């Protein structure tokens, strides 16, 4: 049986949230929260497998993929605000209970949702999902200084993290040539 993945957008508090949807809406919901620097595209192969048993929803977080990317002046990019947006996404789609799959950036968002309304969460699958400050490790100590004082000078040091070649390298480094599809990275 071929699984159809639908591509939709819903407005949450004035911001368009793009999402992928598959499976029967009468089945339990499974919400997939992506990591950095990806989008719901990272779940394109997983969704058909889960759609056999679940109603699968994979939003692009604000600032990622095909969702709105407001300026930093009009939207404060914090895990707290991203959590509020995902909660609004779930409310807009009338999803009252769900399983969560969290990865990387999706973890602090999903775990915040679970802490606020644990009765809604039927289960959590975590892949590389850190929830402790200690789990960030030494490389994040310098970045934490920037977070506390986000001036232009240190910001320039981190611009390379968002360069296309850096992002592409996260997908390809360590993989055999020809084993990663070219549409799997920006």
C-alpha positions as CSV (number, residue, x, y, z in Angstrom):
1,X,0.0,0.0,0.0
2,X,1.3,3.4,-1.0
3,X,1.3,6.0,1.8
4,X,0.3,9.5,0.7
5,X,2.1,12.3,2.5
6,X,0.2,15.6,2.4
7,X,1.9,19.0,2.6
8,X,-0.1,21.6,4.4
9,X,0.2,24.9,6.2
10,X,-1.7,26.2,9.3
11,X,-1.6,29.7,10.7
12,X,-0.6,29.8,14.4
13,X,-0.6,33.3,16.0
14,X,0.0,35.0,12.7
15,X,2.8,32.6,11.6
16,X,2.5,30.0,8.9
17,X,3.5,26.5,10.1
18,X,4.2,24.1,7.3
19,X,3.7,20.4,8.1
20,X,3.6,17.0,6.6
21,X,0.7,14.7,7.4
22,X,0.2,11.0,6.7
23,X,-2.0,8.2,8.0
24,X,-5.5,7.9,9.3
25,X,-6.7,10.8,11.6
26,X,-8.8,8.3,13.6
27,X,-5.6,6.6,14.7
28,X,-3.3,7.8,17.6
29,X,-1.3,10.9,16.6
30,X,2.5,10.7,16.4
31,X,4.2,14.1,16.3
32,X,7.7,14.3,14.9
33,X,9.9,17.2,16.0
34,X,13.0,17.7,13.8
35,X,16.5,18.9,14.7
36,X,18.9,21.5,13.5
37,X,19.5,22.4,10.7
38,X,16.8,20.3,9.2
39,X,13.0,20.3,8.8
40,X,10.2,17.8,8.6
41,X,11.9,16.6,5.4
42,X,14.1,14.5,7.7
43,X,11.1,12.3,8.3
44,X,10.1,11.7,4.7
45,X,11.2,8.0,4.9
46,X,10.0,7.4,8.4
47,X,6.5,8.8,7.9
48,X,5.2,6.0,5.6
49,X,6.3,3.4,8.1
50,X,4.5,5.1,11.0
51,X,1.4,5.9,8.9
52,X,0.4,2.3,9.0
53,X,-0.5,2.6,12.7
54,X,-0.6,6.3,13.4
55,X,-1.8,9.7,12.3
56,X,1.6,11.2,11.6
57,X,2.3,15.0,11.9
58,X,5.6,16.6,11.2
59,X,5.8,20.4,11.5
60,X,8.7,22.5,10.3
61,X,9.7,24.6,13.4
62,X,9.4,28.4,13.0
63,X,12.5,29.6,11.2
64,X,13.1,26.2,9.5
65,X,12.1,24.5,6.3
66,X,8.9,25.9,4.7
67,X,7.5,27.5,7.9
68,X,7.6,31.2,8.5
69,X,10.9,32.7,9.4
70,X,10.2,36.1,11.0
71,X,13.0,38.5,11.8
72,X,14.7,38.3,15.2
73,X,13.2,41.7,15.9
74,X,9.6,40.3,15.5
75,X,10.1,36.8,17.0
76,X,12.4,35.8,19.8
77,X,13.9,32.5,18.8
78,X,13.9,30.6,22.1
79,X,12.9,27.1,22.9
80,X,10.1,28.6,25.0
81,X,8.6,30.4,22.0
82,X,9.0,27.5,19.7
83,X,7.2,25.3,22.3
84,X,4.3,27.8,22.4
85,X,4.2,27.7,18.6
86,X,4.1,23.9,18.5
87,X,1.4,23.9,21.2
88,X,-0.6,26.3,19.1
89,X,0.0,24.0,16.1
90,X,-1.4,21.0,18.0
91,X,-4.4,23.1,19.2
92,X,-5.1,24.3,15.7
93,X,-5.2,20.7,14.5
94,X,-7.3,19.6,17.5
95,X,-4.6,17.0,18.6
96,X,-5.4,16.3,22.2
97,X,-3.1,13.2,22.8
98,X,-0.1,12.1,20.9
99,X,3.2,10.2,20.8
100,X,6.3,12.3,20.4
101,X,9.5,11.7,18.5
102,X,12.1,14.3,19.4
103,X,15.4,14.8,17.8
104,X,18.1,17.4,18.7
105,X,16.3,20.8,18.7
106,X,13.0,19.1,18.9
107,X,13.8,17.6,22.3
108,X,13.7,20.8,24.4
109,X,10.4,21.6,22.7
110,X,8.8,18.2,23.1
111,X,9.9,17.8,26.7
112,X,8.5,21.2,27.5
113,X,5.2,20.1,26.0
114,X,5.3,16.9,28.0
115,X,6.1,18.7,31.3
116,X,3.2,21.1,30.9
117,X,0.6,18.6,29.9
118,X,1.8,15.1,30.6
119,X,-1.7,13.6,30.3
120,X,-1.6,14.4,26.6
121,X,1.7,12.5,25.9
122,X,1.2,8.8,25.2
123,X,4.9,8.1,24.8
124,X,8.2,9.6,23.8
125,X,10.9,8.4,21.4
126,X,14.1,10.5,21.8
127,X,17.0,10.4,19.4
128,X,19.9,12.5,20.5
129,X,17.6,14.6,22.6
130,X,19.4,16.4,25.4
131,X,17.5,17.8,28.3
132,X,20.2,18.9,30.7
133,X,22.6,21.8,30.7
134,X,25.4,19.4,31.5
135,X,24.6,17.4,28.4
136,X,25.6,20.3,26.2
137,X,29.3,19.7,26.9
138,X,32.3,21.9,26.7
139,X,31.8,23.1,23.1
140,X,28.7,25.0,24.2
141,X,30.4,26.9,27.0
142,X,31.6,29.6,24.6
143,X,28.3,29.7,22.9
144,X,26.6,30.2,26.2
145,X,28.6,33.4,26.7
146,X,27.2,34.6,23.4
147,X,23.7,33.7,24.4
148,X,24.1,35.8,27.5
149,X,25.6,38.8,25.5
150,X,24.6,38.5,21.9
151,X,26.8,41.3,20.4
152,X,27.8,41.4,16.7
153,X,31.4,40.4,17.2
154,X,30.8,36.9,18.7
155,X,27.8,36.5,16.4
156,X,30.1,36.7,13.4
157,X,32.1,33.7,14.7
158,X,29.0,31.5,14.5
159,X,27.8,32.5,11.0
160,X,29.7,29.7,9.5
161,X,27.5,27.2,11.3
162,X,24.7,28.3,9.0
163,X,26.7,28.2,5.8
164,X,25.4,25.8,3.1
165,X,28.6,23.8,3.0
166,X,28.6,23.4,6.8
167,X,25.0,22.2,6.8
168,X,25.7,19.9,3.8
169,X,28.7,18.5,5.7
170,X,26.5,17.5,8.6
171,X,24.7,15.1,6.3
172,X,27.6,13.8,4.3
173,X,30.6,13.6,6.7
174,X,31.4,10.0,7.5
175,X,29.1,8.6,4.9
176,X,30.1,6.5,1.9
177,X,29.8,8.6,-1.4
178,X,26.6,7.9,-3.1
179,X,24.7,6.6,0.0
180,X,23.0,9.9,0.9
181,X,20.3,11.2,-1.5
182,X,21.0,14.8,-2.7
183,X,17.6,16.0,-1.5
184,X,18.4,15.0,2.1
185,X,20.2,18.2,2.8
186,X,19.6,21.9,2.0
